[in-house]
Amino acid sequence: MNAVIFCGPSLSAQDIALYGGFEVRPPVRQGELYAAALNDPKAIGVIDGYFDGQPAVLHKEILWAMTLGIAVFGASSMGALRAAELNSFGMRGVGRIFEAYRDGVLTDDDEVALIHGPPETGYVRLSEPMVNIRATLEQAVAEQVIDQATAADLVAAAKASFYQLRNWPDLLTAIGDPRKAEKLSDWLRAGKVDRKREDALELLEQMDEFIRSSAAQEQATFHFEWTENWHFAPWRNETPVSNGEQTAEEQAILDELRLRGDYAQLRREALLRLLAHGQDEAGPDRSAVRRALGEFRSRRGLIRQADVLQWATQNGTDIAGLERMIADEAAVEALARSRDADLHRGILDRLRELDLYSVRRERALARQRFPAPRSLPLPRGLLAAWYFEQHLGLPVPRDLADHAASIGLPSIDKFFELLAHEYTFRTKDTLLKDSGAADENSIP
């Protein structure tokens, strides 16, 4: 996933449709930015968000997303507020509304607030936000439609109104001179300034440019404090039930299974469930069969053809039967790899059935809380040997990229990132002692 945009009344669907690769979600509520970050997008954009009667997105959700290396942009409405508050931590504010909040020109939340209709109406606006009223009146003065004194009176009248009741027809009645009111009313048909939309469009442009760039993953410059309220937030502990998506906890457990060597077997068991629901089987190509046969022989030390024949005889088959068995296994593996994300829920459910979930969960969360290293602690060859030979008691696979794919990882680089995190986690006490960094506060 490249980017997630939380947007409602500030932009139309047509505005966003011009930008490909953005997943558009409704105005953000508390817990929803956290959920979006679990899918590891390159960037998250916050434009609109709920606050009145519904819990608003937490600052801590945004900070947590940034610790994962996700660039978070904010503009226009709730995004401008949060960006101004978290600008010093690295949240990327965009537009004139954000700048006004950042610089203290605006301070009240109601400046960007409005009431709007439900999603099925296209979030039709039922009131006018104060920032748009200010921008429109400034433009009217610049074009000499009204004078500065009239504009100031209208700003004061709008500010004195409850945000849900702000609208142009009522404001026009505050102008004592009917001719001035009519002149402004006529001008408003084409002259209104939608500052929130302008800033939201600028956010889309900057995010699109960022996504298309080859910018390195963001690195947080602050320490994320793992508080009790954060740990027990109800939306952090909900189990997702759609689209094969996992919580951070479940993803950590899947990584634990990958490290323990249990992942592939559990995934195959989950695959049987998937096949029981009528899924089609996809057969492997010959290169996959050869690769599977090579790994089969390597794991058992079957170097010579005579060794293979002896193994086949001892196991009641022949060379042709062995090749058929390997082909069947490779076919299952090919299908498993192609449906990896669909099998994650089944893997975790199977883990629960085996009464292993709580055990894997405890260690997985402990490792998740431990900071990942910024570089590999050992050369790749030594790190692979440490993991396979010392940890699993297995020979190092000949094709590590294929091994990474076999356990559901997108690349060999992700595999070594996972190993590096595991290595530093396992050796953390030694590393801290050697570096003299025994401060408990250094480990979240």
WODAVEN-V144218 format. One record per residue. N is the residue number from 0. RES is the residue in three letters. PSI is psi as a letter, one per 20 degrees, with the letter a starting at -180 (none if undefined). BURIAL is 1 if it has 9 or more other C-alpha atoms within 8 Angstrom, else 0. Layout:
<<N:RES:PSI:BURIAL> <N:RES:PSI:BURIAL>>
This chain:
<<0:MET:p:0> <1:ASN:g:1> <2:ALA:q:1> <3:VAL:p:1> <4:ILE:p:1> <5:PHE:o:1> <6:CYS:q:1> <7:GLY:d:1> <8:PRO:i:1> <9:SER:h:1> <10:LEU:q:1> <11:SER:r:1> <12:ALA:h:0> <13:GLN:h:0> <14:ASP:g:0> <15:ILE:h:1> <16:ALA:i:0> <17:LEU:i:0> <18:TYR:o:0> <19:GLY:q:0> <20:GLY:j:0> <21:PHE:p:1> <22:GLU:o:0> <23:VAL:p:0> <24:ARG:q:1> <25:PRO:r:1> <26:PRO:p:1> <27:VAL:q:1> <28:ARG:r:1> <29:GLN:p:1> <30:GLY:i:1> <31:GLU:h:1> <32:LEU:h:1> <33:TYR:g:1> <34:ALA:h:1> <35:ALA:h:1> <36:ALA:h:1> <37:LEU:h:1> <38:ASN:j:1> <39:ASP:l:1> <40:PRO:r:1> <41:LYS:h:1> <42:ALA:q:1> <43:ILE:p:1> <44:GLY:p:1> <45:VAL:o:1> <46:ILE:f:1> <47:ASP:q:1> <48:GLY:q:1> <49:TYR:q:1> <50:PHE:h:0> <51:ASP:o:0> <52:GLY:i:0> <53:GLN:q:0> <54:PRO:p:1> <55:ALA:q:1> <56:VAL:p:1> <57:LEU:q:0> <58:HIS:h:0> <59:LYS:h:0> <60:GLU:g:1> <61:ILE:g:1> <62:LEU:g:1> <63:TRP:g:1> <64:ALA:h:1> <65:MET:h:1> <66:THR:h:1> <67:LEU:i:1> <68:GLY:j:1> <69:ILE:p:1> <70:ALA:p:1> <71:VAL:p:1> <72:PHE:q:1> <73:GLY:q:1> <74:ALA:r:1> <75:SER:g:1> <76:SER:d:1> <77:MET:h:1> <78:GLY:h:1> <79:ALA:h:1> <80:LEU:g:1> <81:ARG:h:1> <82:ALA:h:1> <83:ALA:h:1> <84:GLU:h:0> <85:LEU:j:1> <86:ASN:h:1> <87:SER:i:0> <88:PHE:i:1> <89:GLY:i:1> <90:MET:p:1> <91:ARG:o:1> <92:GLY:q:1> <93:VAL:p:1> <94:GLY:r:1> <95:ARG:h:0> <96:ILE:g:1> <97:PHE:g:1> <98:GLU:h:1> <99:ALA:g:1> <100:TYR:g:1> <101:ARG:h:1> <102:ASP:j:0> <103:GLY:j:0> <104:VAL:g:0> <105:LEU:q:0> <106:THR:h:0> <107:ASP:p:0> <108:ASP:h:0> <109:ASP:i:1> <110:GLU:h:1> <111:VAL:i:1> <112:ALA:q:1> <113:LEU:r:1> <114:ILE:q:1> <115:HIS:r:1> <116:GLY:r:1> <117:PRO:r:0> <118:PRO:h:0> <119:GLU:i:0> <120:THR:j:0> <121:GLY:k:1> <122:TYR:l:1> <123:VAL:p:1> <124:ARG:p:1> <125:LEU:j:1> <126:SER:r:1> <127:GLU:p:1> <128:PRO:q:1> <129:MET:h:1> <130:VAL:h:1> <131:ASN:h:1> <132:ILE:g:1> <133:ARG:g:1> <134:ALA:h:1> <135:THR:g:1> <136:LEU:h:1> <137:GLU:g:1> <138:GLN:h:1> <139:ALA:h:1> <140:VAL:g:1> <141:ALA:h:0> <142:GLU:j:0> <143:GLN:k:0> <144:VAL:h:1> <145:ILE:r:1> <146:ASP:r:0> <147:GLN:h:0> <148:ALA:g:0> <149:THR:g:1> <150:ALA:g:1> <151:ALA:g:0> <152:ASP:g:0> <153:LEU:h:1> <154:VAL:g:1> <155:ALA:g:0> <156:ALA:g:1> <157:ALA:g:1> <158:LYS:h:0> <159:ALA:i:0> <160:SER:q:0> <161:PHE:q:0> <162:TYR:h:1> <163:GLN:i:1> <164:LEU:j:0> <165:ARG:p:1> <166:ASN:q:0> <167:TRP:g:0> <168:PRO:g:0> <169:ASP:h:0> <170:LEU:h:1> <171:LEU:h:1> <172:THR:i:0> <173:ALA:i:0> <174:ILE:o:1> <175:GLY:h:0> <176:ASP:o:0> <177:PRO:h:0> <178:ARG:h:0> <179:LYS:g:1> <180:ALA:g:1> <181:GLU:h:0> <182:LYS:g:1> <183:LEU:g:1> <184:SER:g:1> <185:ASP:g:0> <186:TRP:h:1> <187:LEU:h:0> <188:ARG:h:0> <189:ALA:i:0> <190:GLY:i:1> <191:LYS:q:1> <192:VAL:p:1> <193:ASP:n:1> <194:ARG:h:1> <195:LYS:g:1> <196:ARG:g:1> <197:GLU:g:1> <198:ASP:h:1> <199:ALA:g:1> <200:LEU:h:1> <201:GLU:h:1> <202:LEU:g:1> <203:LEU:g:1> <204:GLU:g:0> <205:GLN:h:0> <206:MET:g:1> <207:ASP:g:1> <208:GLU:g:0> <209:PHE:g:1> <210:ILE:h:1> <211:ARG:i:0> <212:SER:r:0> <213:SER:k:0> <214:ALA:q:0> <215:ALA:r:0> <216:GLN:q:0> <217:GLU:q:1> <218:GLN:o:0> <219:ALA:q:1> <220:THR:j:0> <221:PHE:r:0> <222:HIS:p:0> <223:PHE:o:0> <224:GLU:p:0> <225:TRP:n:0> <226:THR:r:0> <227:GLU:g:0> <228:ASN:h:0> <229:TRP:g:0> <230:HIS:h:0> <231:PHE:j:0> <232:ALA:p:0> <233:PRO:h:0> <234:TRP:i:0> <235:ARG:h:1> <236:ASN:j:0> <237:GLU:q:0> <238:THR:o:0> <239:PRO:q:0> <240:VAL:j:0> <241:SER:q:0> <242:ASN:j:0> <243:GLY:j:1> <244:GLU:q:1> <245:GLN:q:1> <246:THR:r:1> <247:ALA:h:0> <248:GLU:g:1> <249:GLU:h:1> <250:GLN:h:1> <251:ALA:h:1> <252:ILE:g:1> <253:LEU:h:1> <254:ASP:h:1> <255:GLU:g:1> <256:LEU:h:1> <257:ARG:g:1> <258:LEU:h:1> <259:ARG:i:0> <260:GLY:j:0> <261:ASP:i:1> <262:TYR:g:1> <263:ALA:g:1> <264:GLN:g:0> <265:LEU:h:1> <266:ARG:h:1> <267:ARG:h:1> <268:GLU:h:1> <269:ALA:h:1> <270:LEU:h:1> <271:LEU:h:0> <272:ARG:g:1> <273:LEU:g:1> <274:LEU:h:1> <275:ALA:i:0> <276:HIS:j:0> <277:GLY:k:0> <278:GLN:q:0> <279:ASP:q:0> <280:GLU:p:0> <281:ALA:o:0> <282:GLY:q:1> <283:PRO:r:1> <284:ASP:r:0> <285:ARG:h:0> <286:SER:h:0> <287:ALA:h:1> <288:VAL:g:1> <289:ARG:g:0> <290:ARG:g:0> <291:ALA:h:1> <292:LEU:g:1> <293:GLY:g:0> <294:GLU:h:1> <295:PHE:g:0> <296:ARG:g:1> <297:SER:g:1> <298:ARG:h:1> <299:ARG:j:0> <300:GLY:k:0> <301:LEU:m:1> <302:ILE:g:0> <303:ARG:q:0> <304:GLN:h:0> <305:ALA:h:0> <306:ASP:h:1> <307:VAL:g:1> <308:LEU:g:1> <309:GLN:g:0> <310:TRP:g:0> <311:ALA:g:1> <312:THR:g:1> <313:GLN:h:0> <314:ASN:k:0> <315:GLY:k:0> <316:THR:a:1> <317:ASP:a:1> <318:ILE:g:1> <319:ALA:g:0> <320:GLY:h:0> <321:LEU:g:1> <322:GLU:h:1> <323:ARG:g:0> <324:MET:g:0> <325:ILE:h:1> <326:ALA:g:1> <327:ASP:g:0> <328:GLU:g:0> <329:ALA:h:1> <330:ALA:g:1> <331:VAL:g:1> <332:GLU:h:1> <333:ALA:g:1> <334:LEU:h:1> <335:ALA:g:1> <336:ARG:h:1> <337:SER:h:0> <338:ARG:k:0> <339:ASP:g:1> <340:ALA:h:0> <341:ASP:i:0> <342:LEU:i:1> <343:HIS:g:1> <344:ARG:g:1> <345:GLY:h:1> <346:ILE:g:1> <347:LEU:h:1> <348:ASP:g:0> <349:ARG:h:1> <350:LEU:h:1> <351:ARG:g:1> <352:GLU:h:0> <353:LEU:j:0> <354:ASP:k:0> <355:LEU:i:1> <356:TYR:g:1> <357:SER:h:0> <358:VAL:g:0> <359:ARG:h:1> <360:ARG:g:1> <361:GLU:g:0> <362:ARG:h:1> <363:ALA:g:1> <364:LEU:h:1> <365:ALA:g:0> <366:ARG:h:1> <367:GLN:h:0> <368:ARG:h:0> <369:PHE:p:1> <370:PRO:p:0> <371:ALA:q:0> <372:PRO:q:1> <373:ARG:i:0> <374:SER:r:0> <375:LEU:p:1> <376:PRO:i:1> <377:LEU:q:0> <378:PRO:q:0> <379:ARG:g:0> <380:GLY:g:0> <381:LEU:h:0> <382:LEU:g:1> <383:ALA:g:1> <384:ALA:g:1> <385:TRP:g:1> <386:TYR:g:1> <387:PHE:g:1> <388:GLU:g:1> <389:GLN:h:1> <390:HIS:g:0> <391:LEU:i:1> <392:GLY:k:0> <393:LEU:q:0> <394:PRO:q:0> <395:VAL:p:1> <396:PRO:q:0> <397:ARG:h:0> <398:ASP:n:0> <399:LEU:h:1> <400:ALA:g:0> <401:ASP:h:0> <402:HIS:g:1> <403:ALA:g:1> <404:ALA:h:1> <405:SER:h:1> <406:ILE:k:1> <407:GLY:k:0> <408:LEU:q:1> <409:PRO:i:0> <410:SER:r:1> <411:ILE:h:1> <412:ASP:g:0> <413:LYS:h:1> <414:PHE:g:1> <415:PHE:h:1> <416:GLU:g:1> <417:LEU:g:1> <418:LEU:g:1> <419:ALA:g:1> <420:HIS:g:1> <421:GLU:g:1> <422:TYR:g:1> <423:THR:h:1> <424:PHE:g:1> <425:ARG:h:0> <426:THR:j:0> <427:LYS:g:0> <428:ASP:g:0> <429:THR:g:0> <430:LEU:g:1> <431:LEU:h:1> <432:LYS:g:1> <433:ASP:h:0> <434:SER:i:0> <435:GLY:j:0> <436:ALA:m:0> <437:ALA:j:0> <438:ASP:o:0> <439:GLU:h:0> <440:ASN:i:0> <441:SER:i:0> <442:ILE:o:0> <443:PRO:none:1>>
